[in-house]
Amino acid sequence: MNLLVLILFLVTGLLVGGAWAAYQNGSVLMTVVAGALAAVSAIAALAWMLDIFSAGVAAK
């Protein structure tokens, strides 16, 4: 597995933790921003792990 995939999963975890902390503090905007960034980084990590970026979906 690529090291960058692991780093993306680490960033995802940090963003989820940040979203949870913002939610507990009542900051709606930061909760939404951190949650959206966490979703994007999780999707990117999964896509990279499954080699969707390099080969493309149609090639498989």
PDB file of N, CA, C and O in Angstrom:
ATOM      1  N   MET A   1       0.845  -1.176   0.000  1.00  0.00           N
ATOM      2  CA  MET A   1       0.000   0.000   0.000  1.00  0.00           C
ATOM      3  C   MET A   1       0.892   1.242   0.000  1.00  0.00           C
ATOM      4  O   MET A   1       1.945   1.273   0.637  1.00  0.00           O
ATOM      5  N   ASN A   2       0.463   2.215  -0.697  1.00  0.00           N
ATOM      6  CA  ASN A   2       1.215   3.441  -0.847  1.00  0.00           C
ATOM      7  C   ASN A   2       1.223   4.242   0.464  1.00  0.00           C
ATOM      8  O   ASN A   2       0.230   4.265   1.190  1.00  0.00           O
ATOM      9  N   LEU A   3       2.328   4.880   0.750  1.00  0.00           N
ATOM     10  CA  LEU A   3       2.445   5.676   1.969  1.00  0.00           C
ATOM     11  C   LEU A   3       1.488   6.869   1.952  1.00  0.00           C
ATOM     12  O   LEU A   3       0.978   7.268   2.999  1.00  0.00           O
ATOM     13  N   LEU A   4       1.246   7.433   0.785  1.00  0.00           N
ATOM     14  CA  LEU A   4       0.340   8.574   0.704  1.00  0.00           C
ATOM     15  C   LEU A   4      -1.104   8.193   1.036  1.00  0.00           C
ATOM     16  O   LEU A   4      -1.861   9.022   1.541  1.00  0.00           O
ATOM     17  N   VAL A   5      -1.485   6.964   0.759  1.00  0.00           N
ATOM     18  CA  VAL A   5      -2.827   6.498   1.136  1.00  0.00           C
ATOM     19  C   VAL A   5      -2.945   6.478   2.657  1.00  0.00           C
ATOM     20  O   VAL A   5      -3.961   6.895   3.212  1.00  0.00           O
ATOM     21  N   LEU A   6      -1.915   5.999   3.316  1.00  0.00           N
ATOM     22  CA  LEU A   6      -1.938   5.980   4.780  1.00  0.00           C
ATOM     23  C   LEU A   6      -1.973   7.394   5.351  1.00  0.00           C
ATOM     24  O   LEU A   6      -2.650   7.644   6.348  1.00  0.00           O
ATOM     25  N   ILE A   7      -1.263   8.299   4.738  1.00  0.00           N
ATOM     26  CA  ILE A   7      -1.279   9.688   5.188  1.00  0.00           C
ATOM     27  C   ILE A   7      -2.663  10.299   4.988  1.00  0.00           C
ATOM     28  O   ILE A   7      -3.133  11.058   5.836  1.00  0.00           O
ATOM     29  N   LEU A   8      -3.314   9.975   3.879  1.00  0.00           N
ATOM     30  CA  LEU A   8      -4.665  10.483   3.647  1.00  0.00           C
ATOM     31  C   LEU A   8      -5.654   9.937   4.678  1.00  0.00           C
ATOM     32  O   LEU A   8      -6.540  10.662   5.130  1.00  0.00           O
ATOM     33  N   PHE A   9      -5.508   8.672   5.050  1.00  0.00           N
ATOM     34  CA  PHE A   9      -6.372   8.128   6.098  1.00  0.00           C
ATOM     35  C   PHE A   9      -6.086   8.788   7.442  1.00  0.00           C
ATOM     36  O   PHE A   9      -7.005   8.987   8.237  1.00  0.00           O
ATOM     37  N   LEU A  10      -4.835   9.128   7.707  1.00  0.00           N
ATOM     38  CA  LEU A  10      -4.484   9.842   8.929  1.00  0.00           C
ATOM     39  C   LEU A  10      -5.132  11.227   8.942  1.00  0.00           C
ATOM     40  O   LEU A  10      -5.688  11.648   9.956  1.00  0.00           O
ATOM     41  N   VAL A  11      -5.058  11.923   7.823  1.00  0.00           N
ATOM     42  CA  VAL A  11      -5.678  13.244   7.710  1.00  0.00           C
ATOM     43  C   VAL A  11      -7.194  13.130   7.882  1.00  0.00           C
ATOM     44  O   VAL A  11      -7.820  13.983   8.511  1.00  0.00           O
ATOM     45  N   THR A  12      -7.773  12.079   7.322  1.00  0.00           N
ATOM     46  CA  THR A  12      -9.212  11.862   7.483  1.00  0.00           C
ATOM     47  C   THR A  12      -9.578  11.711   8.955  1.00  0.00           C
ATOM     48  O   THR A  12     -10.553  12.302   9.420  1.00  0.00           O
ATOM     49  N   GLY A  13      -8.809  10.934   9.675  1.00  0.00           N
ATOM     50  CA  GLY A  13      -9.080  10.752  11.096  1.00  0.00           C
ATOM     51  C   GLY A  13      -8.952  12.040  11.885  1.00  0.00           C
ATOM     52  O   GLY A  13      -9.759  12.318  12.771  1.00  0.00           O
ATOM     53  N   LEU A  14      -7.934  12.827  11.560  1.00  0.00           N
ATOM     54  CA  LEU A  14      -7.768  14.112  12.235  1.00  0.00           C
ATOM     55  C   LEU A  14      -8.926  15.059  11.930  1.00  0.00           C
ATOM     56  O   LEU A  14      -9.388  15.783  12.811  1.00  0.00           O
ATOM     57  N   LEU A  15      -9.386  15.054  10.698  1.00  0.00           N
ATOM     58  CA  LEU A  15     -10.509  15.918  10.325  1.00  0.00           C
ATOM     59  C   LEU A  15     -11.815  15.471  10.974  1.00  0.00           C
ATOM     60  O   LEU A  15     -12.635  16.304  11.357  1.00  0.00           O
ATOM     61  N   VAL A  16     -12.009  14.169  11.098  1.00  0.00           N
ATOM     62  CA  VAL A  16     -13.207  13.676  11.778  1.00  0.00           C
ATOM     63  C   VAL A  16     -13.169  14.076  13.253  1.00  0.00           C
ATOM     64  O   VAL A  16     -14.182  14.481  13.823  1.00  0.00           O
ATOM     65  N   GLY A  17     -11.996  13.960  13.860  1.00  0.00           N
ATOM     66  CA  GLY A  17     -11.852  14.403  15.242  1.00  0.00           C
ATOM     67  C   GLY A  17     -12.091  15.894  15.393  1.00  0.00           C
ATOM     68  O   GLY A  17     -12.708  16.331  16.364  1.00  0.00           O
ATOM     69  N   GLY A  18     -11.611  16.671  14.445  1.00  0.00           N
ATOM     70  CA  GLY A  18     -11.853  18.108  14.459  1.00  0.00           C
ATOM     71  C   GLY A  18     -13.318  18.448  14.272  1.00  0.00           C
ATOM     72  O   GLY A  18     -13.834  19.373  14.898  1.00  0.00           O
ATOM     73  N   ALA A  19     -13.984  17.698  13.412  1.00  0.00           N
ATOM     74  CA  ALA A  19     -15.419  17.926  13.214  1.00  0.00           C
ATOM     75  C   ALA A  19     -16.199  17.592  14.485  1.00  0.00           C
ATOM     76  O   ALA A  19     -17.141  18.298  14.843  1.00  0.00           O
ATOM     77  N   TRP A  20     -15.808  16.526  15.159  1.00  0.00           N
ATOM     78  CA  TRP A  20     -16.476  16.153  16.400  1.00  0.00           C
ATOM     79  C   TRP A  20     -16.249  17.198  17.485  1.00  0.00           C
ATOM     80  O   TRP A  20     -17.174  17.541  18.222  1.00  0.00           O
ATOM     81  N   ALA A  21     -15.034  17.698  17.585  1.00  0.00           N
ATOM     82  CA  ALA A  21     -14.728  18.732  18.577  1.00  0.00           C
ATOM     83  C   ALA A  21     -15.499  20.017  18.274  1.00  0.00           C
ATOM     84  O   ALA A  21     -16.009  20.669  19.185  1.00  0.00           O
ATOM     85  N   ALA A  22     -15.582  20.375  16.998  1.00  0.00           N
ATOM     86  CA  ALA A  22     -16.340  21.566  16.623  1.00  0.00           C
ATOM     87  C   ALA A  22     -17.830  21.379  16.910  1.00  0.00           C
ATOM     88  O   ALA A  22     -18.504  22.322  17.325  1.00  0.00           O
ATOM     89  N   TYR A  23     -18.338  20.188  16.695  1.00  0.00           N
ATOM     90  CA  TYR A  23     -19.739  19.896  16.990  1.00  0.00           C
ATOM     91  C   TYR A  23     -20.026  20.028  18.484  1.00  0.00           C
ATOM     92  O   TYR A  23     -21.055  20.574  18.882  1.00  0.00           O
ATOM     93  N   GLN A  24     -19.109  19.525  19.299  1.00  0.00           N
ATOM     94  CA  GLN A  24     -19.299  19.609  20.748  1.00  0.00           C
ATOM     95  C   GLN A  24     -19.222  21.045  21.244  1.00  0.00           C
ATOM     96  O   GLN A  24     -19.841  21.384  22.252  1.00  0.00           O
ATOM     97  N   ASN A  25     -18.464  21.898  20.546  1.00  0.00           N
ATOM     98  CA  ASN A  25     -18.374  23.308  20.936  1.00  0.00           C
ATOM     99  C   ASN A  25     -19.487  24.157  20.350  1.00  0.00           C
ATOM    100  O   ASN A  25     -19.597  25.340  20.675  1.00  0.00           O
ATOM    101  N   GLY A  26     -20.308  23.580  19.498  1.00  0.00           N
ATOM    102  CA  GLY A  26     -21.445  24.299  18.931  1.00  0.00           C
ATOM    103  C   GLY A  26     -21.124  25.114  17.693  1.00  0.00           C
ATOM    104  O   GLY A  26     -21.921  25.967  17.304  1.00  0.00           O
ATOM    105  N   SER A  27     -19.995  24.883  17.069  1.00  0.00           N
ATOM    106  CA  SER A  27     -19.610  25.617  15.867  1.00  0.00           C
ATOM    107  C   SER A  27     -20.116  24.861  14.643  1.00  0.00           C
ATOM    108  O   SER A  27     -19.518  23.875  14.212  1.00  0.00           O
ATOM    109  N   VAL A  28     -21.210  25.332  14.100  1.00  0.00           N
ATOM    110  CA  VAL A  28     -21.845  24.636  12.978  1.00  0.00           C
ATOM    111  C   VAL A  28     -20.998  24.749  11.716  1.00  0.00           C
ATOM    112  O   VAL A  28     -20.833  23.769  10.990  1.00  0.00           O
ATOM    113  N   LEU A  29     -20.463  25.930  11.450  1.00  0.00           N
ATOM    114  CA  LEU A  29     -19.686  26.131  10.229  1.00  0.00           C
ATOM    115  C   LEU A  29     -18.442  25.247  10.208  1.00  0.00           C
ATOM    116  O   LEU A  29     -18.166  24.594   9.202  1.00  0.00           O
ATOM    117  N   MET A  30     -17.694  25.221  11.300  1.00  0.00           N
ATOM    118  CA  MET A  30     -16.485  24.397  11.338  1.00  0.00           C
ATOM    119  C   MET A  30     -16.812  22.906  11.301  1.00  0.00           C
ATOM    120  O   MET A  30     -16.036  22.112  10.770  1.00  0.00           O
ATOM    121  N   THR A  31     -17.957  22.527  11.862  1.00  0.00           N
ATOM    122  CA  THR A  31     -18.372  21.130  11.793  1.00  0.00           C
ATOM    123  C   THR A  31     -18.612  20.719  10.346  1.00  0.00           C
ATOM    124  O   THR A  31     -18.174  19.652   9.914  1.00  0.00           O
ATOM    125  N   VAL A  32     -19.298  21.559   9.612  1.00  0.00           N
ATOM    126  CA  VAL A  32     -19.604  21.255   8.210  1.00  0.00           C
ATOM    127  C   VAL A  32     -18.330  21.256   7.366  1.00  0.00           C
ATOM    128  O   VAL A  32     -18.140  20.379   6.523  1.00  0.00           O
ATOM    129  N   VAL A  33     -17.468  22.231   7.591  1.00  0.00           N
ATOM    130  CA  VAL A  33     -16.232  22.329   6.802  1.00  0.00           C
ATOM    131  C   VAL A  33     -15.328  21.125   7.075  1.00  0.00           C
ATOM    132  O   VAL A  33     -14.842  20.488   6.141  1.00  0.00           O
ATOM    133  N   ALA A  34     -15.105  20.818   8.338  1.00  0.00           N
ATOM    134  CA  ALA A  34     -14.231  19.691   8.679  1.00  0.00           C
ATOM    135  C   ALA A  34     -14.853  18.367   8.225  1.00  0.00           C
ATOM    136  O   ALA A  34     -14.136  17.475   7.773  1.00  0.00           O
ATOM    137  N   GLY A  35     -16.153  18.235   8.338  1.00  0.00           N
ATOM    138  CA  GLY A  35     -16.819  17.015   7.882  1.00  0.00           C
ATOM    139  C   GLY A  35     -16.722  16.838   6.376  1.00  0.00           C
ATOM    140  O   GLY A  35     -16.498  15.732   5.885  1.00  0.00           O
ATOM    141  N   ALA A  36     -16.892  17.929   5.651  1.00  0.00           N
ATOM    142  CA  ALA A  36     -16.791  17.851   4.187  1.00  0.00           C
ATOM    143  C   ALA A  36     -15.368  17.525   3.752  1.00  0.00           C
ATOM    144  O   ALA A  36     -15.164  16.714   2.849  1.00  0.00           O
ATOM    145  N   LEU A  37     -14.387  18.152   4.390  1.00  0.00           N
ATOM    146  CA  LEU A  37     -12.995  17.848   4.057  1.00  0.00           C
ATOM    147  C   LEU A  37     -12.631  16.412   4.427  1.00  0.00           C
ATOM    148  O   LEU A  37     -11.859  15.765   3.720  1.00  0.00           O
ATOM    149  N   ALA A  38     -13.181  15.917   5.526  1.00  0.00           N
ATOM    150  CA  ALA A  38     -12.937  14.523   5.911  1.00  0.00           C
ATOM    151  C   ALA A  38     -13.526  13.571   4.882  1.00  0.00           C
ATOM    152  O   ALA A  38     -12.910  12.562   4.539  1.00  0.00           O
ATOM    153  N   ALA A  39     -14.717  13.890   4.390  1.00  0.00           N
ATOM    154  CA  ALA A  39     -15.338  13.036   3.374  1.00  0.00           C
ATOM    155  C   ALA A  39     -14.520  13.032   2.083  1.00  0.00           C
ATOM    156  O   ALA A  39     -14.331  11.983   1.467  1.00  0.00           O
ATOM    157  N   VAL A  40     -14.040  14.199   1.680  1.00  0.00           N
ATOM    158  CA  VAL A  40     -13.243  14.289   0.453  1.00  0.00           C
ATOM    159  C   VAL A  40     -11.937  13.508   0.597  1.00  0.00           C
ATOM    160  O   VAL A  40     -11.529  12.796  -0.321  1.00  0.00           O
ATOM    161  N   SER A  41     -11.289  13.643   1.743  1.00  0.00           N
ATOM    162  CA  SER A  41     -10.026  12.934   1.907  1.00  0.00           C
ATOM    163  C   SER A  41     -10.239  11.422   2.032  1.00  0.00           C
ATOM    164  O   SER A  41      -9.392  10.646   1.589  1.00  0.00           O
ATOM    165  N   ALA A  42     -11.345  10.998   2.624  1.00  0.00           N
ATOM    166  CA  ALA A  42     -11.633   9.567   2.705  1.00  0.00           C
ATOM    167  C   ALA A  42     -11.925   8.991   1.320  1.00  0.00           C
ATOM    168  O   ALA A  42     -11.467   7.898   0.986  1.00  0.00           O
ATOM    169  N   ILE A  43     -12.676   9.720   0.530  1.00  0.00           N
ATOM    170  CA  ILE A  43     -12.981   9.256  -0.832  1.00  0.00           C
ATOM    171  C   ILE A  43     -11.709   9.207  -1.676  1.00  0.00           C
ATOM    172  O   ILE A  43     -11.506   8.270  -2.448  1.00  0.00           O
ATOM    173  N   ALA A  44     -10.860  10.215  -1.529  1.00  0.00           N
ATOM    174  CA  ALA A  44      -9.598  10.228  -2.279  1.00  0.00           C
ATOM    175  C   ALA A  44      -8.702   9.073  -1.854  1.00  0.00           C
ATOM    176  O   ALA A  44      -8.069   8.443  -2.701  1.00  0.00           O
ATOM    177  N   ALA A  45      -8.638   8.785  -0.555  1.00  0.00           N
ATOM    178  CA  ALA A  45      -7.806   7.682  -0.081  1.00  0.00           C
ATOM    179  C   ALA A  45      -8.326   6.340  -0.592  1.00  0.00           C
ATOM    180  O   ALA A  45      -7.544   5.486  -1.011  1.00  0.00           O
ATOM    181  N   LEU A  46      -9.637   6.159  -0.557  1.00  0.00           N
ATOM    182  CA  LEU A  46     -10.210   4.904  -1.061  1.00  0.00           C
ATOM    183  C   LEU A  46     -10.001   4.755  -2.561  1.00  0.00           C
ATOM    184  O   LEU A  46      -9.676   3.672  -3.046  1.00  0.00           O
ATOM    185  N   ALA A  47     -10.191   5.850  -3.293  1.00  0.00           N
ATOM    186  CA  ALA A  47      -9.996   5.790  -4.744  1.00  0.00           C
ATOM    187  C   ALA A  47      -8.545   5.499  -5.088  1.00  0.00           C
ATOM    188  O   ALA A  47      -8.269   4.742  -6.020  1.00  0.00           O
ATOM    189  N   TRP A  48      -7.626   6.082  -4.357  1.00  0.00           N
ATOM    190  CA  TRP A  48      -6.206   5.855  -4.603  1.00  0.00           C
ATOM    191  C   TRP A  48      -5.825   4.432  -4.214  1.00  0.00           C
ATOM    192  O   TRP A  48      -5.018   3.794  -4.891  1.00  0.00           O
ATOM    193  N   MET A  49      -6.409   3.932  -3.116  1.00  0.00           N
ATOM    194  CA  MET A  49      -6.102   2.580  -2.672  1.00  0.00           C
ATOM    195  C   MET A  49      -6.608   1.542  -3.671  1.00  0.00           C
ATOM    196  O   MET A  49      -5.978   0.501  -3.861  1.00  0.00           O
ATOM    197  N   LEU A  50      -7.735   1.823  -4.305  1.00  0.00           N
ATOM    198  CA  LEU A  50      -8.314   0.897  -5.283  1.00  0.00           C
ATOM    199  C   LEU A  50      -7.792   1.129  -6.700  1.00  0.00           C
ATOM    200  O   LEU A  50      -8.279   0.510  -7.647  1.00  0.00           O
ATOM    201  N   ASP A  51      -6.815   2.007  -6.853  1.00  0.00           N
ATOM    202  CA  ASP A  51      -6.185   2.323  -8.147  1.00  0.00           C
ATOM    203  C   ASP A  51      -7.167   2.859  -9.178  1.00  0.00           C
ATOM    204  O   ASP A  51      -7.056   2.537 -10.361  1.00  0.00           O
ATOM    205  N   ILE A  52      -8.097   3.646  -8.760  1.00  0.00           N
ATOM    206  CA  ILE A  52      -9.047   4.235  -9.702  1.00  0.00           C
ATOM    207  C   ILE A  52      -8.380   5.380 -10.455  1.00  0.00           C
ATOM    208  O   ILE A  52      -8.679   5.599 -11.629  1.00  0.00           O
ATOM    209  N   PHE A  53      -7.478   6.116  -9.796  1.00  0.00           N
ATOM    210  CA  PHE A  53      -6.829   7.273 -10.449  1.00  0.00           C
ATOM    211  C   PHE A  53      -5.889   6.839 -11.562  1.00  0.00           C
ATOM    212  O   PHE A  53      -5.845   7.489 -12.607  1.00  0.00           O
ATOM    213  N   SER A  54      -5.136   5.760 -11.372  1.00  0.00           N
ATOM    214  CA  SER A  54      -4.116   5.420 -12.352  1.00  0.00           C
ATOM    215  C   SER A  54      -4.692   4.710 -13.574  1.00  0.00           C
ATOM    216  O   SER A  54      -4.319   5.029 -14.703  1.00  0.00           O
ATOM    217  N   ALA A  55      -5.580   3.767 -13.370  1.00  0.00           N
ATOM    218  CA  ALA A  55      -6.082   2.988 -14.511  1.00  0.00           C
ATOM    219  C   ALA A  55      -7.402   3.516 -15.043  1.00  0.00           C
ATOM    220  O   ALA A  55      -7.702   3.325 -16.222  1.00  0.00           O
ATOM    221  N   GLY A  56      -8.186   4.163 -14.224  1.00  0.00           N
ATOM    222  CA  GLY A  56      -9.494   4.622 -14.656  1.00  0.00           C
ATOM    223  C   GLY A  56     -10.525   3.539 -14.440  1.00  0.00           C
ATOM    224  O   GLY A  56     -10.193   2.354 -14.407  1.00  0.00           O
ATOM    225  N   VAL A  57     -11.754   3.932 -14.295  1.00  0.00           N
ATOM    226  CA  VAL A  57     -12.831   2.978 -14.019  1.00  0.00           C
ATOM    227  C   VAL A  57     -13.130   2.127 -15.244  1.00  0.00           C
ATOM    228  O   VAL A  57     -13.405   0.935 -15.107  1.00  0.00           O
ATOM    229  N   ALA A  58     -13.082   2.712 -16.442  1.00  0.00           N
ATOM    230  CA  ALA A  58     -13.424   1.978 -17.647  1.00  0.00           C
ATOM    231  C   ALA A  58     -12.397   0.914 -18.000  1.00  0.00           C
ATOM    232  O   ALA A  58     -12.731  -0.066 -18.666  1.00  0.00           O
ATOM    233  N   ALA A  59     -11.164   1.087 -17.568  1.00  0.00           N
ATOM    234  CA  ALA A  59     -10.113   0.129 -17.915  1.00  0.00           C
ATOM    235  C   ALA A  59     -10.246  -1.166 -17.124  1.00  0.00           C
ATOM    236  O   ALA A  59      -9.709  -2.196 -17.530  1.00  0.00           O
ATOM    237  N   LYS A  60     -10.942  -1.125 -16.020  1.00  0.00           N
ATOM    238  CA  LYS A  60     -11.061  -2.345 -15.200  1.00  0.00           C
ATOM    239  C   LYS A  60     -12.246  -3.092 -15.646  1.00  0.00           C
ATOM    240  O   LYS A  60     -12.547  -4.154 -15.101  1.00  0.00           O
TER     241      LYS A  60
END
